[in-house]
Amino acid sequence: MLLKNKVAIVTGGAKGIGLGIAERFVEEGAKVVIGDIDVETGENAAGRLRAKGHDAIFATMDVTDEASIRGALDRCLDTFGRVDILVNNAGIELGAAVVDLERDIWEKVLEVNLTGPFLCSHVICPQMIKQGNGGSVIFIASQAGKRGEAYASAYCSSKFGSLGLMECLSGEMAEFNIRVNGICPGSVDTVLRHQSFEIEAQLKGINPEKYKKDYINNIPLRRMATPADIGDVCVFLSSPLASYITGESINVDGGELSG
C-alpha cells in the first residue's frame, strides 16, 4: 500500500472528485478526513468507507472560514493524531460573460476556489511543519487554470490563481520536505460537470446533448475522466514514488490541452 498509515484531509470530499480521491486514499492504506459543508452527504460518505473497513471520518469544513478549518484540523488530530496530506479540492463553478457577471458572483468564486486553498494551507501546513516528517499538499486546479475560456472568467481566474499560490507555497515548504503540487483535470464525470455542460450550452445557444457529445468526442481519449482517475494521481503525488516532485501542475485531461 502506497499510503499506509498516512493521514489525509480532503476538502470538498463528500462527493464527486473529492470523494473519488478519498476512496483511492483509503484503498492505499491512508486514514481520511472528509471535509465538507454538506454534513449529511459527508457523514454518509465517511460511513460507507468505514463499512468497508477503512479509517474515515467526516468533519464539517467551510474552506472560506478559518475557524471552521481549524475545527476540522482539531478533529483530525483528536482522531488520528497527525496530518500528512492536504488536498485542496473544494470548489465551485459559476459563469457568465464578463459584461454580465455580477460582482458578488465573481467574489464568491474567488473566495471558495482561491481564498479557500490559501486558508487551508495557512492553517494546516504549520501542523505538518511541527510534525517534522514532511508531507504533501495538492491543489485540484483545472485545465481552466492554464487556458482562459469564454463565459468562465471567475472560474479561470481562480484556477490560474490557485496554480500561482501552489508554486509559491512549494518554494516555501521545500525546506520542510513538504511537497506541493497541482492537478489540472479536464472534464470529470461528476454531477457538477454535467450541470456545467448545460450552462455552457445555454450560454452559447447550443443543444445541451449535442454540445456534450461533441465536447467529449473532441477529447483525444474520447471519454471524460472518472473521479478515481484524479484520485490515482493524488495517490502518486502523495506517495514515495513522487518524492522528488514539487511545484508541478499535472494535466489529467485525456489530452485536451495538447490535442
Phi and psi in degrees as a GROMACS rama.xvg file:
@    title "Ramachandran Plot"
@    xaxis  label "Phi"
@    yaxis  label "Psi"
@TYPE xy
-75.0892  -23.7227  LEU-2
-124.425  30.6269  LEU-3
-55.8518  124.987  LYS-4
68.3689  6.06774  ASN-5
-74.2584  151.997  LYS-6
-116.667  126.307  VAL-7
-122.461  141.533  ALA-8
-109.812  124.769  ILE-9
-116.801  112.896  VAL-10
-79.2973  147.973  THR-11
60.5865  37.0238  GLY-12
-90.7842  3.75751  GLY-13
-75.1906  -24.2996  ALA-14
-158.811  177.011  LYS-15
59.7714  -139.423  GLY-16
-59.0791  -42.8429  ILE-17
-60.2039  -42.3673  GLY-18
-68.0578  -38.5742  LEU-19
-60.1391  -38.4218  GLY-20
-66.3232  -46.7125  ILE-21
-59.8068  -41.0203  ALA-22
-63.8895  -42.3934  GLU-23
-68.8054  -35.7505  ARG-24
-61.1372  -49.2774  PHE-25
-67.6029  -32.4206  VAL-26
-63.1038  -25.6974  GLU-27
-97.2996  13.8277  GLU-28
97.1242  1.27282  GLY-29
-79.0736  158.69  ALA-30
-101.054  134.446  LYS-31
-125.636  137.364  VAL-32
-105.765  117.334  VAL-33
-88.3639  112.165  ILE-34
-102.591  130.307  GLY-35
-165.479  159.179  ASP-36
-85.6166  -15.4959  ILE-37
-89.2754  94.2826  ASP-38
-64.7418  -50.2963  VAL-39
-61.832  -47.2328  GLU-40
-65.7265  -39.3507  THR-41
-66.9635  -43.3275  GLY-42
-61.93  -41.5879  GLU-43
-64.6968  -40.8678  ASN-44
-63.0922  -46.6825  ALA-45
-63.1618  -38.6666  ALA-46
-62.8955  -39.8837  GLY-47
-65.1994  -37.7219  ARG-48
-67.3181  -41.6936  LEU-49
-63.6863  -37.2581  ARG-50
-62.4485  -23.341  ALA-51
-90.8437  4.88608  LYS-52
93.0001  11.5262  GLY-53
-96.4896  159.14  HIS-54
-90.0828  108.663  ASP-55
-151.671  138.28  ALA-56
-133.27  162.373  ILE-57
-107.392  143.059  PHE-58
-134.699  127.057  ALA-59
-59.8867  129.09  THR-60
-150.713  111.639  MET-61
-102.746  110.633  ASP-62
-69.5911  -9.32322  VAL-63
-92.7642  0.690032  THR-64
-123.5  109.276  ASP-65
-60.144  -37.7711  GLU-66
-64.3245  -38.0135  ALA-67
-65.3886  -40.3094  SER-68
-64.3869  -43.1807  ILE-69
-63.3019  -36.3163  ARG-70
-64.4016  -39.8857  GLY-71
-66.7705  -40.126  ALA-72
-63.197  -43.2074  LEU-73
-60.1456  -41.4165  ASP-74
-63.3993  -40.3193  ARG-75
-61.062  -47.3059  CYS-76
-68.2441  -38.3067  LEU-77
-62.9484  -35.0772  ASP-78
-88.4145  -46.3554  THR-79
-112.612  -14.4252  PHE-80
85.1747  -6.7928  GLY-81
-165.43  174.171  ARG-82
-144.379  129.408  VAL-83
-112.477  -23.8255  ASP-84
-136.568  132.471  ILE-85
-121.591  126.119  LEU-86
-112.731  110.454  VAL-87
-82.6884  87.6175  ASN-88
-109.028  -30.4949  ASN-89
-54.697  135.185  ALA-90
-166.166  164.431  GLY-91
-134.487  157.796  ILE-92
-132.79  111.019  GLU-93
-130.587  136.358  LEU-94
-142.517  160.561  GLY-95
-173.624  165.287  ALA-96
-61.7639  147.285  ALA-97
-53.0337  -39.7371  VAL-98
-70.2259  -16.1888  VAL-99
-108.373  -12.5251  ASP-100
-72.151  123.969  LEU-101
-76.5189  144.849  GLU-102
-60.2821  -36.1651  ARG-103
-66.5809  -32.5744  ASP-104
-69.6213  -45.2821  ILE-105
-52.949  -49.499  TRP-106
-68.6692  -35.1018  GLU-107
-64.6172  -43.962  LYS-108
-63.25  -45.7129  VAL-109
-67.0578  -33.9517  LEU-110
-63.4302  -44.5724  GLU-111
-76.0974  -48.2185  VAL-112
-82.8934  -21.1561  ASN-113
-120.766  -51.2102  LEU-114
-66.0061  -34.9785  THR-115
-57.9303  -53.9452  GLY-116
-60.7103  -34.5369  PRO-117
-61.0977  -49.7674  PHE-118
-63.8534  -42.3955  LEU-119
-62.3624  -43.7537  CYS-120
-66.0035  -41.3247  SER-121
-59.6284  -38.1257  HIS-122
-84.9236  -41.6419  VAL-123
-90.9859  -33.3177  ILE-124
-59.0796  -38.6218  CYS-125
-58.6892  -31.9111  PRO-126
-67.9472  -40.1836  GLN-127
-63.4031  -41.9157  MET-128
-60.4125  -45.4897  ILE-129
-59.476  -38.355  LYS-130
-66.751  -32.6662  GLN-131
77.0624  16.4359  GLY-132
-117.42  20.1673  ASN-133
75.1594  -164.341  GLY-134
165.054  -175.96  GLY-135
-140.425  131.857  SER-136
-120.287  129.998  VAL-137
-124.564  129.104  ILE-138
-99.8221  121.866  PHE-139
-87.1164  99.3434  ILE-140
-93.3161  -123.398  ALA-141
-178.043  158.975  SER-142
-61.2215  -21.723  GLN-143
-70.0823  -6.72671  ALA-144
-90.4758  -0.35774  GLY-145
-123.516  -13.8706  LYS-146
-146.694  122.5  ARG-147
-66.5382  147.609  GLY-148
-131.652  136.676  GLU-149
-58.0541  141.947  ALA-150
71.0007  12.1849  TYR-151
-133.49  36.5271  ALA-152
-62.182  -42.8517  SER-153
-66.9093  -45.5774  ALA-154
-63.4398  -49.2036  TYR-155
-61.6326  -43.2882  CYS-156
-60.9842  -40.8238  SER-157
-66.4042  -36.9982  SER-158
-78.8106  -37.1117  LYS-159
-57.3932  -45.2012  PHE-160
-62.7728  -38.7195  GLY-161
-66.3106  -34.0075  SER-162
-69.4983  -36.6638  LEU-163
-63.708  -43.5092  GLY-164
-61.2928  -42.4479  LEU-165
-58.039  -45.693  MET-166
-66.0715  -39.4806  GLU-167
-62.5009  -47.0421  CYS-168
-64.3479  -35.2635  LEU-169
-61.3539  -38.8124  SER-170
-67.8582  -35.5056  GLY-171
-75.515  -30.5829  GLU-172
-93.7587  -9.42666  MET-173
-58.997  -39.9447  ALA-174
-64.4223  -17.9195  GLU-175
-99.7297  8.5859  PHE-176
58.0554  32.7738  ASN-177
-101.582  111.451  ILE-178
-88.9902  137.749  ARG-179
-126.953  121.398  VAL-180
-138.996  166.695  ASN-181
-123.675  150.902  GLY-182
-120.925  133.221  ILE-183
-115.274  88.0535  CYS-184
-71.135  154.398  PRO-185
-89.8969  -131.782  GLY-186
-80.7342  124.951  SER-187
-114.399  138.436  VAL-188
-74.1721  81.0455  ASP-189
-131.443  165.832  THR-190
-59.1707  -41.4028  VAL-191
-60.1964  -42.8956  LEU-192
-67.8763  -37.9709  ARG-193
-66.4928  -35.279  HIS-194
-65.6863  -38.9508  GLN-195
-70.1504  -31.5177  SER-196
-57.4957  -44.3704  PHE-197
-61.2081  -46.1658  GLU-198
-65.448  -44.9553  ILE-199
-61.1366  -42.4483  GLU-200
-63.4342  -41.3432  ALA-201
-63.8398  -43.8544  GLN-202
-62.8122  -31.7357  LEU-203
-96.4699  -0.986973  LYS-204
68.0981  36.3605  GLY-205
-117.714  148.537  ILE-206
-59.2519  124.887  ASN-207
-58.0092  -43.8395  PRO-208
-66.4651  -40.5893  GLU-209
-66.446  -40.9531  LYS-210
-60.2144  -46.5491  TYR-211
-64.9989  -44.1717  LYS-212
-61.2598  -45.535  LYS-213
-65.0905  -39.208  ASP-214
-60.1894  -49.3102  TYR-215
-65.1369  -38.0517  ILE-216
-65.6193  -20.9733  ASN-217
-88.4475  -5.52068  ASN-218
-78.5218  125.892  ILE-219
-51.596  -38.291  PRO-220
-83.6782  -0.930465  LEU-221
61.6265  30.249  ARG-222
-158.757  160.931  ARG-223
-80.2878  159.068  MET-224
-72.0275  156.897  ALA-225
-97.3804  158.943  THR-226
-55.7146  -33.6939  PRO-227
-65.6  -30.5946  ALA-228
-60.1702  -41.4298  ASP-229
-70.771  -38.6301  ILE-230
-60.7744  -37.9263  GLY-231
-59.0694  -41.8673  ASP-232
-70.3767  -35.9931  VAL-233
-62.5977  -41.3886  CYS-234
-59.4223  -48.9068  VAL-235
-57.1808  -50.0565  PHE-236
-66.0414  -23.5646  LEU-237
-93.2129  -4.86318  SER-238
-99.2626  169.639  SER-239
-61.0955  -19.4396  PRO-240
-63.8465  -21.0444  LEU-241
-113.06  30.7565  ALA-242
-65.232  -15.3285  SER-243
-116.003  23.4669  TYR-244
-116.239  119.967  ILE-245
-153.082  150.994  THR-246
75.5978  17.0297  GLY-247
-105.756  150.91  GLU-248
-120.323  119.015  SER-249
-106.324  124.268  ILE-250
-75.5621  130.37  ASN-251
-128.771  75.9081  VAL-252
-137.26  16.1424  ASP-253
65.4327  16.3505  GLY-254
92.7066  11.1127  GLY-255
-57.6471  -46.6792  GLU-256
-73.9582  -27.403  LEU-257
-97.858  -13.3438  SER-258
